[in-house]
Amino acid sequence: MGSPCKPRARDAQHELKCSVVSSLFTRSHQWLVLPRPSYSLWSTVYVNASGNVTTSGPFTYPNASTPFVASVSDFYDVVGDGASLEVVARAEYAAFHEAGVYISSTNEVYFTSNKLNTTNATEYRFPSYGQFSKISLTPSPNGTYEWSTLLPPSDQLVMPNGGTVYNGQVLMAAQGYGLDVASSLGFNSINDVAVLFANRAVDEQWVFFTDPPYGYFQGFKPYPSLPLRYTPSTHRQFSEDYKTCYISDTGFISAVAGDPHPADGRRPGTIYAYDVVAPPEGADPKLVPPTLTNRRVFAFADSGMPDGIKVDTAGNVYAGCFDGVHVWNKHGALLGKILLGLDELTETSDGVTGKGCSNLVFVPGGLLMFSEDRMYLAKIKAKGALLA
């Protein structure tokens, strides 16, 4: 991507004369675009006046050197001086999809692919598999980032998806075929996982996970046997103080055959916030587990749906959406976006579209974002709240 403006004094007498759209404040850089407040619908997918899904909208894509789009001046404090965006890995298939688990001891990030299919019945038992890989964030001598596959599609780890750090190791959510059961009923397809009270001793920690029916809709699991409370949920994340849990409702795209409105903007694309109620001191964890209460709407994505969620040390919430990463403050106000794919916009009959983000992870000095066949690194000021 384009190189950032050289940082200089930020006051009215030294305003940087860079590429800015309708500047709302003086702290402007060539990589930070500032649309008017009325241009709040920055969507790559929305419903037009005829009720049809389209990718053309009131927002005009900036050029590739301006991937950071601000709604309010607070977004500057998220990205900071000299923010930049680059592609650190590429593939010819959807290798960069979910998980995003940073291990500080090795400076590596573990991630999973999207669903991969095979017709090779001799080598593979099942038609659908996932790939488990890692990338080193220590650049090689030539300045590139090296990634490698740890477990190719196999029976060892069937359909891995989300993941997190647990007791210094990588804990993965597997959607696959031989999962444990809950109350004598098989899980639907465990999608993502998070650890509550990860700052405590292991025996005081709790593992939360989501269990949507994606395995059934994608053809590798039987009909769901457990009930849904979302349509469906995929990701959840705890705030730094573990008092709030954020859960994304990813029902924006309907997987139900014959649905006349599979992605028309009228389905859920919401992040909900819950209060975390911890067990009383000394309570038997088998009898008194933590609970989530006081569900409320935290934010609604204006471009598709929010998928992976992360939080920073200031309480801001980040989510991967159809046009990149959206950033809200702790009150649910949209601060800005990190747009992906500006260097390779795709022309369609309805307009242009860039690249979405399925998940993301904070790493030292920035944010790593997964976009199926691309992996992006944004070097920004914000720091991850739960960075291990």
C-alpha angles and dihedrals in degrees: 000000000000121000117254126248114269107261115254138165112307108220137105093270094051102038111157112243097219136136104300132160113214097332114224096186139015099251095090130150135181089253095049119076120195117197123189116271090250089065092073095131099080094163133153088191121039142130116267127211091277092056093250128130112253138167096214114093146152091282117086114207114245120225123276093268093062107057095144112083117188128205095182136009092259088076089071088065088055097052099029129189118333098010114177140182127210140167107245099177139021136189138177091237139035096288096142108060121117149356107045102190115178117208110195097197091066099022090234136133122216118209143165136229128238119261110304121200130209136183093196099112092172096061100029129047095204134040096231129056142159130222124228117208144157137213127207115228090201103096118235119241090271091053098253129124115240122216130183140184114249098182118018118202105306146128091268096079112012116202100340113193128157127023146174142184115278121177090339093307136095114266112196132197110222120198093191140122109277105049128150119259135247116218090342091305122109119243115256099230116310105230112176141004139205134180121231115212092009087164091067134073114294093251089058095052127098127208115219121190140175122232112194123167096248091123090063095044091048092049105247103094134050124255110300115269098185124071125254127230094183134036076255132317122208112167139037134176135184126228118246092261091046091234096113132047121200119204127184122220107210100185092120090104112051116218093189112116112243096018104153091209107041096157112002100128096257095097125082120292097158142136113213125200124213134186113241113227110199122210116262116267110279095010119148104257091213091059103031112037123173116273138205117230142167099044113202138163109265100176143342119218115232092202112056113297138322113252122168115028132204135169132212132215092266092058095254116147123223126196135179110239138170095281100035133283123342121203124205128179120239090272093057097256114142110243099178148295142258104220118209131205097026090141092057107034114174121226114222134172088263099045136278132323135190128195131299131218123233098183142350142194135201115240130176107295098006155355127294114209129194118217103170101253094021135053117204132198119203113194103210141153098247119097127212115255096215098032106152 
